[in-house]
């Protein structure tokens, strides 16, 4: 397998377009060999909004676990300043360059 962005197709699924960078998206990567990997990306802004809401309502759904906003988790979660395509591509390149891609992305 080629571990380089030029050999990968990257797609995004989220709650809205990646224009303002304040939300979350699931990043799906398909390698040239047909292997598929996935990881959720969360903007710092989105995390803070979710925590604020949880402080008032408790646990929000089955995807996150809270103690009224005391903590949050999601398997393989990547926190990013702005959840936009260019920034996500930079993170993926950095993970590949550092040899950490398989530590973060899960194989589907």
trRosetta pair geometry for C-beta under 8 A, 3 or more apart (Angstrom, degrees):
i j d omega theta_ij theta_ji phi_ij phi_ji
1 7 7.8 154 178 125 68 139
1 31 5.4 -2 -153 167 113 153
1 32 7.3 155 -147 53 68 87
1 33 4.9 -78 -102 -2 88 140
1 35 6.6 -25 -109 18 140 135
2 6 7.7 -63 138 77 134 82
2 7 3.6 69 89 25 127 174
2 31 7.1 163 55 -167 72 104
2 32 5.7 27 33 25 114 130
2 33 7.9 157 16 -24 74 98
3 7 7.7 -31 -30 59 7 126
3 96 5.4 172 161 -154 93 104
3 101 6.7 -171 -154 24 113 153
4 7 5.2 76 65 14 84 101
4 8 7.3 -168 94 -8 43 99
4 96 6.6 131 -102 164 36 150
5 8 5.5 -74 -145 41 39 110
5 10 7.7 -22 -149 -31 90 125
5 89 6.6 66 -135 -163 145 94
5 92 6.4 106 -92 110 105 115
5 93 5.6 -35 -38 -86 129 90
5 96 6.9 -151 -42 10 77 160
7 31 6.4 20 131 -160 96 74
7 32 4.3 -61 -175 -23 96 121
8 29 5.1 -15 -171 -166 123 103
8 30 6.8 146 -160 73 67 44
8 31 5.7 -36 -103 -104 80 54
8 32 7.3 -86 -72 -30 43 74
8 92 7.8 -134 88 158 155 140
9 29 7.1 149 75 -157 50 51
9 30 4.5 -11 56 58 103 100
10 27 6.4 -20 -163 -168 97 99
10 28 7.4 145 -158 79 46 52
10 29 5.5 -14 -102 -102 70 76
10 88 7.6 161 170 119 142 116
10 89 6.8 176 50 -94 171 86
10 92 7.0 -125 -102 -21 140 173
11 27 7.6 150 78 -158 43 51
11 28 4.7 -18 64 63 94 103
11 29 8.0 -178 23 -77 67 33
11 30 7.6 29 1 -4 106 102
12 18 6.1 -21 144 -38 164 132
12 25 4.6 -5 -166 173 101 140
12 26 7.3 143 -159 71 50 50
12 27 6.0 -21 -102 -103 71 63
12 28 7.5 -164 -74 21 23 80
12 85 6.9 -104 -33 -93 148 89
12 88 7.5 105 -90 72 122 172
13 25 6.3 147 72 -163 33 82
13 26 4.8 -16 63 54 92 100
13 28 7.0 38 -1 -12 103 114
14 18 6.8 94 36 -69 145 84
14 23 5.7 117 163 120 132 123
14 24 5.8 179 -139 97 112 52
14 25 3.3 -65 -59 -99 125 77
14 26 6.7 172 -72 11 68 63
14 83 7.5 136 -114 146 164 133
15 23 5.3 -134 52 -170 108 138
15 24 6.7 57 1 55 107 79
15 25 7.9 -122 12 -82 65 65
16 19 7.7 -68 131 24 100 93
16 23 5.7 152 44 -34 95 167
18 21 6.8 48 -180 -83 71 54
18 23 7.5 -123 -108 54 56 108
18 25 6.2 -25 -83 -42 110 150
18 83 6.1 -114 -139 126 94 77
18 84 5.0 138 156 -126 102 50
18 85 5.4 116 99 -36 147 78
18 88 7.7 -57 -156 -9 152 132
19 84 7.4 50 -133 -114 11 102
20 23 7.4 81 70 -12 94 93
21 43 5.8 125 155 -102 67 142
21 45 7.7 91 115 24 75 133
21 81 7.8 2 163 116 127 65
21 82 3.2 -9 -178 -168 142 90
21 83 5.1 150 -158 47 56 54
21 84 4.3 -42 -90 -39 100 100
21 87 7.2 64 -130 21 121 143
22 43 5.2 -134 -148 83 28 158
22 45 4.2 -57 -144 89 87 142
22 46 5.9 140 159 -53 60 82
22 49 8.0 66 165 -14 106 139
22 82 7.6 -33 -61 -135 48 68
22 83 7.0 -103 24 33 7 104
23 43 6.2 63 42 10 19 121
23 46 5.4 92 -142 -82 26 132
23 83 5.7 -110 68 72 56 141
24 40 6.4 9 179 -179 111 100
24 41 6.5 173 -154 90 63 56
24 42 4.6 -11 -108 -107 105 66
24 43 6.7 -128 -71 8 58 75
24 46 5.1 -180 -43 144 90 167
24 83 6.2 -115 -100 -122 27 169
25 40 7.4 175 93 -151 33 61
25 41 5.4 -4 59 56 78 101
25 83 5.8 152 7 172 101 121
25 88 7.6 -46 68 -86 127 152
26 38 6.1 -1 178 -166 101 108
26 39 7.5 168 -156 87 61 27
26 40 5.3 -37 -100 -97 68 71
26 41 7.7 170 -98 17 19 74
27 38 6.8 159 82 -150 53 54
27 39 5.5 -13 56 63 100 76
27 40 7.5 161 12 -105 76 19
27 41 5.6 53 -22 -15 114 114
27 88 6.0 179 -91 -175 139 132
27 92 7.4 -144 156 -71 153 122
27 105 7.9 -79 90 -108 104 109
28 36 6.5 -13 -171 -167 95 100
28 37 7.4 154 -157 81 47 46
28 38 5.3 -13 -103 -99 67 87
28 108 7.8 -11 -137 -9 96 147
29 36 7.0 155 82 -154 51 49
29 37 4.6 -14 60 61 102 95
29 38 7.4 -171 20 -74 73 39
29 92 7.3 150 -82 -140 139 138
29 105 6.5 -23 29 -149 127 154
30 34 6.8 -17 -172 -140 96 32
30 35 7.3 162 -153 80 52 40
30 36 5.3 -17 -99 -99 74 77
31 34 6.8 -42 73 27 77 20
31 35 4.6 10 31 52 118 89
31 36 7.8 -140 9 -69 76 33
31 37 7.5 56 -30 -3 98 106
35 107 6.5 -47 -177 -138 107 105
36 107 7.2 106 80 -161 55 60
36 108 4.4 -45 101 52 106 113
37 101 7.7 34 153 162 168 101
37 105 3.9 46 165 154 122 126
37 106 6.6 157 -155 75 74 31
37 107 5.6 -43 -98 -97 77 50
37 108 6.7 -176 -99 -2 21 86
38 76 7.7 97 108 102 70 153
38 105 6.4 142 60 -159 22 85
38 106 5.9 -31 62 61 78 82
38 108 5.5 60 -6 -49 113 116
39 76 4.8 -117 -128 147 84 117
39 77 7.8 154 -178 -108 86 16
39 78 5.6 51 148 -11 122 117
39 104 5.4 24 -111 143 152 89
39 105 4.5 -89 -36 -102 115 67
39 106 6.9 132 -76 9 73 74
40 74 5.6 -43 64 124 147 135
40 76 6.5 115 25 93 80 88
40 77 5.4 -31 80 -109 104 64
40 78 6.9 175 91 24 50 76
41 78 4.9 -30 -107 74 67 104
41 80 5.4 -2 -170 6 105 130
41 83 5.3 148 123 -129 110 102
41 88 5.8 -57 -84 -112 173 110
41 91 7.5 136 -116 64 126 157
42 46 5.3 -127 -169 79 82 123
42 47 5.3 84 146 -57 125 98
42 74 7.4 121 -37 39 134 135
42 77 5.8 -4 3 -166 121 106
42 78 7.1 160 22 79 71 49
42 79 5.6 -34 73 -106 92 60
42 80 7.1 147 73 24 40 78
42 83 6.9 -59 -171 -75 14 132
43 46 4.5 98 58 2 85 101
43 47 7.1 -151 92 -5 47 84
43 79 7.8 73 -159 -161 12 64
43 80 6.0 -54 -101 78 52 78
43 81 7.0 2 -148 139 80 21
43 82 6.1 16 -123 -130 115 26
43 83 4.0 -100 -53 -16 98 104
44 47 5.7 -56 -153 36 34 112
44 48 6.4 31 153 -18 67 106
44 79 6.2 66 -76 -177 71 105
44 80 7.4 -126 -26 86 77 32
44 81 5.9 -10 0 -123 118 43
45 48 6.0 -60 -152 37 29 109
45 49 6.4 28 153 -18 65 107
46 49 5.7 -56 -149 37 32 112
46 50 6.3 30 155 -18 66 106
46 83 7.0 8 -9 -9 132 140
47 50 5.8 -56 -148 37 30 110
47 51 6.3 29 154 -18 65 108
47 72 6.5 177 -153 75 94 157
47 79 6.6 -11 -33 -122 149 108
48 51 5.7 -53 -145 37 31 112
48 52 6.4 36 155 -22 64 104
49 52 5.8 -52 -148 33 30 112
49 53 6.5 28 155 -16 63 107
50 53 5.8 -57 -150 38 31 110
50 54 6.2 29 153 -19 66 109
50 60 6.8 -97 -161 -1 90 157
50 64 6.8 177 167 -76 134 174
50 72 6.5 87 108 -114 124 150
51 54 5.6 -56 -144 38 31 111
51 55 6.5 44 153 -32 64 98
51 66 7.8 167 -124 -122 60 123
51 69 4.4 92 -173 -149 73 101
51 72 6.3 -97 -80 -35 91 132
52 55 5.8 -47 -156 20 31 116
52 56 7.4 14 153 -5 59 103
52 69 6.9 67 -73 -113 15 143
53 56 6.3 -69 -164 41 35 102
53 57 5.9 -15 160 20 74 117
53 60 6.4 48 112 -85 116 129
53 69 7.9 148 65 -81 42 111
54 57 6.2 -77 -125 59 32 82
54 58 6.5 -38 -166 139 70 9
54 59 6.8 22 -140 -99 105 23
54 60 5.6 -85 -88 -34 90 102
54 64 7.5 -100 -83 116 142 135
54 66 4.3 -122 -176 -143 140 166
54 68 6.2 160 141 -165 80 30
54 69 4.1 147 90 -70 99 74
54 72 7.5 170 8 -79 163 105
55 68 5.3 61 -134 165 42 82
55 69 3.7 -21 -64 -5 76 146
56 68 7.9 118 -13 -155 15 90
57 60 6.4 70 94 -90 124 74
58 66 6.5 160 177 90 45 118
58 68 5.6 -41 -100 -85 56 69
59 64 7.0 -179 -152 94 79 82
59 65 6.6 -25 -118 -140 115 41
59 66 4.8 174 -92 42 62 97
60 64 6.0 24 48 57 101 121
60 66 7.0 65 -4 -1 80 138
61 64 6.4 68 60 28 74 86
63 74 6.1 7 166 -107 90 110
64 72 5.3 -23 -158 -146 116 85
64 73 6.9 144 -143 52 64 47
64 74 6.4 -45 -91 -62 73 94
65 71 7.0 -4 98 94 85 94
65 72 7.3 157 62 -131 54 36
65 73 5.8 -9 39 39 99 98
66 69 5.7 10 -162 -57 121 26
66 70 6.4 126 -174 36 66 71
66 71 6.6 180 -125 64 47 52
66 72 6.3 4 -86 -84 84 70
67 70 3.4 -20 67 31 100 132
67 71 6.3 39 17 20 94 84
69 72 7.8 -16 -148 -48 48 100
73 77 7.0 -159 -167 3 49 137
74 77 4.2 96 69 -62 91 118
75 106 7.4 17 138 -34 113 144
76 104 5.9 111 -158 -179 89 54
76 105 6.8 88 -166 -110 135 23
76 106 5.4 -109 -60 -23 156 104
78 91 6.5 115 167 161 142 149
78 104 6.1 49 -72 -170 112 129
80 83 5.6 115 77 -82 118 65
80 87 5.9 131 173 135 127 121
80 88 6.8 -6 -133 -86 173 68
80 91 6.1 -76 -103 -55 122 151
81 87 6.8 -117 60 -160 87 150
82 87 5.1 134 76 -8 88 164
83 87 7.3 -115 -114 76 15 126
83 88 6.9 43 -157 -60 55 108
84 87 5.0 78 60 17 81 106
84 88 6.8 -155 88 -10 34 93
85 88 5.7 -61 -144 38 28 111
85 89 6.3 29 159 -20 66 105
86 89 5.8 -54 -150 35 30 111
86 90 6.6 31 151 -20 63 104
87 90 5.5 -51 -151 33 35 115
87 91 6.6 36 151 -19 65 102
88 91 5.7 -51 -151 34 35 112
88 92 6.4 35 152 -18 66 104
89 92 5.7 -52 -147 37 33 112
89 93 6.3 35 154 -20 65 104
90 93 5.7 -52 -147 36 31 111
90 94 6.4 31 153 -19 64 106
91 94 5.7 -56 -149 37 31 111
91 95 6.3 32 153 -19 66 105
92 95 5.7 -53 -147 36 32 112
92 96 6.3 32 153 -18 65 106
92 101 7.3 50 -160 -114 68 103
93 96 5.7 -56 -150 38 31 112
93 97 6.1 30 154 -19 67 108
94 97 5.7 -53 -142 38 30 111
94 98 6.1 18 161 -9 65 112
95 98 6.1 -64 -141 46 25 102
95 100 4.8 -98 -153 78 74 90
95 101 4.5 109 134 -81 105 64
95 103 7.9 -145 -159 50 106 92
95 104 5.8 -77 -139 29 143 138
95 105 7.7 108 140 -16 153 104
96 99 7.7 33 178 -69 28 28
96 101 5.0 33 -85 -53 59 127
100 103 4.6 -53 -166 35 73 122
100 104 6.1 53 142 -13 92 106
101 104 6.5 -79 -158 42 28 97
101 105 5.7 -17 172 20 73 116
102 105 6.6 -60 -109 59 31 85
102 107 8.0 1 -137 -42 89 98
